[in-house]
Amino acid sequence: MADKISLRKQKKFQARQTILTAAAQQFKVHGFANTSIAGIMQAAGLGVGTFYNYFNSKEEVLMTLAKNLREDVEKNISSAGALNQSSTELLELCCVFTAKIIDENRFILPLFISASEHSDKPEQIPQSLSPGFGELFEEIILRGQKSGEFRDDVPTNIISEIVHSIYQTTAFSKLEISFQENIRLKIKILLDGITRKF
């Protein structure tokens, strides 16, 4: 009996992962707005009705993908943090790795920008609609301020908002450099401005 339950859980997990993989591929090719649930399920090789066993909407799939990508960034940062890197190094790594994730998965960029546009009123963003990148930035900034590495005369959430806005301006940049390089250069300027000079 336990084996049957385990096999059923494994099949459900596999079907959910298949849907997420198909959705990510469809979002990359067609964009979020032009992707339909039917298109996702056709790419997944599953019936449309099966979609609703796992997700309520296309938006929920997008949020799940965004949160998975955020977890990838967090794992990368945790590994670096274990090596006793400075807050400056961690924030730069977090920002650059986030830029790479967004560049490779452009379908989450509007979601990322939407979160930054409401960062002054976080209570207006339901938790289910926030991918949580801002919280990652804030944790590292706060760590740097507590250790004396970063200036503390500017509130943590203001610095985090500036970091978020870098992604927004870069998304609309007309400069002839890559998205990732654009972010990397802007983050270097920001870090120079918030790092204490001894």
Backbone hydrogen bonds, N-H to C=O, Kabsch-Sander energy under -0.5 kcal/mol:
donor,donor_aa,acceptor,acceptor_aa,energy
5,I,1,M,-2.1
6,S,2,A,-2.5
7,L,3,D,-2.5
8,R,4,K,-2.5
9,K,5,I,-2.6
10,Q,6,S,-2.3
11,K,7,L,-2.3
12,K,8,R,-2.4
13,F,9,K,-2.7
14,Q,10,Q,-2.5
15,A,11,K,-2.5
16,R,12,K,-2.3
17,Q,13,F,-2.4
18,T,14,Q,-2.3
19,I,15,A,-2.1
20,L,16,R,-2.3
21,T,17,Q,-2.6
22,A,18,T,-2.3
23,A,19,I,-2.7
24,A,20,L,-2.5
25,Q,21,T,-2.0
26,Q,22,A,-2.5
27,F,23,A,-3.1
28,K,24,A,-2.1
29,V,25,Q,-2.0
30,H,26,Q,-3.2
31,G,26,Q,-0.5
31,G,27,F,-1.8
35,T,32,F,-1.4
40,I,36,S,-2.2
41,M,37,I,-2.6
42,Q,38,A,-2.2
43,A,39,G,-2.1
44,A,40,I,-1.8
45,G,41,M,-0.9
45,G,42,Q,-0.6
46,L,41,M,-2.5
50,T,47,G,-1.0
51,F,47,G,-0.7
51,F,48,V,-1.2
52,Y,48,V,-0.6
52,Y,49,G,-0.7
53,N,50,T,-1.7
54,Y,51,F,-1.8
55,F,51,F,-2.4
61,V,57,S,-1.3
62,L,58,K,-2.2
63,M,59,E,-2.4
64,T,60,E,-2.2
65,L,61,V,-2.5
66,A,62,L,-2.6
67,K,63,M,-2.7
68,N,64,T,-2.1
69,L,65,L,-2.2
70,R,66,A,-2.3
71,E,67,K,-2.1
72,D,68,N,-1.6
73,V,69,L,-1.9
74,E,70,R,-2.7
75,K,71,E,-2.6
76,N,72,D,-1.9
77,I,73,V,-2.4
78,S,74,E,-2.8
79,S,75,K,-2.2
80,A,76,N,-1.7
81,G,77,I,-3.0
82,A,78,S,-1.8
83,L,80,A,-1.2
84,N,81,G,-1.8
85,Q,80,A,-1.0
90,L,86,S,-2.5
91,L,87,S,-2.9
92,E,88,T,-2.3
93,L,89,E,-2.5
94,C,90,L,-2.9
95,C,91,L,-2.6
96,V,92,E,-2.7
97,F,93,L,-2.8
98,T,94,C,-2.3
99,A,95,C,-2.1
100,K,96,V,-2.0
101,I,97,F,-2.4
102,I,98,T,-2.7
103,D,99,A,-2.8
104,E,100,K,-2.1
105,N,101,I,-0.9
106,R,103,D,-0.5
108,I,105,N,-2.4
109,L,106,R,-1.6
112,F,108,I,-2.5
113,I,109,L,-2.8
114,S,110,P,-2.5
115,A,111,L,-2.0
116,S,112,F,-1.7
117,E,113,I,-2.1
118,H,114,S,-0.9
118,H,115,A,-0.5
119,S,116,S,-1.2
121,K,118,H,-1.7
124,Q,121,K,-2.6
125,I,122,P,-1.5
129,L,126,P,-2.6
130,S,127,Q,-1.4
136,L,132,G,-1.2
137,F,133,F,-2.0
138,E,134,G,-2.6
139,E,135,E,-2.3
140,I,136,L,-1.8
141,I,137,F,-2.5
142,L,138,E,-3.0
143,R,139,E,-2.1
144,G,140,I,-2.2
145,Q,141,I,-2.2
146,K,142,L,-2.7
147,S,143,R,-1.8
148,G,145,Q,-0.8
149,E,144,G,-1.7
150,F,144,G,-2.1
151,R,194,I,-3.2
158,I,155,P,-0.7
159,I,155,P,-1.7
160,S,156,T,-2.5
161,E,157,N,-1.8
162,I,158,I,-2.0
163,V,159,I,-2.3
164,H,160,S,-2.4
165,S,161,E,-2.3
166,I,162,I,-1.4
166,I,163,V,-0.6
167,Y,163,V,-1.0
167,Y,164,H,-0.6
168,Q,164,H,-1.4
169,T,165,S,-2.7
170,T,166,I,-2.1
171,A,167,Y,-1.8
172,F,168,Q,-0.8
172,F,169,T,-0.7
173,S,170,T,-1.2
177,I,175,L,-1.1
182,N,178,S,-2.6
183,I,179,F,-2.3
184,R,180,Q,-2.4
185,L,181,E,-2.3
186,K,182,N,-2.0
187,I,183,I,-2.8
188,K,184,R,-1.7
189,I,185,L,-1.5
190,L,186,K,-2.2
191,L,187,I,-3.0
192,D,188,K,-1.9
193,G,189,I,-1.5
194,I,190,L,-1.6
195,T,191,L,-1.7
196,R,149,E,-2.4
198,F,196,R,-0.6
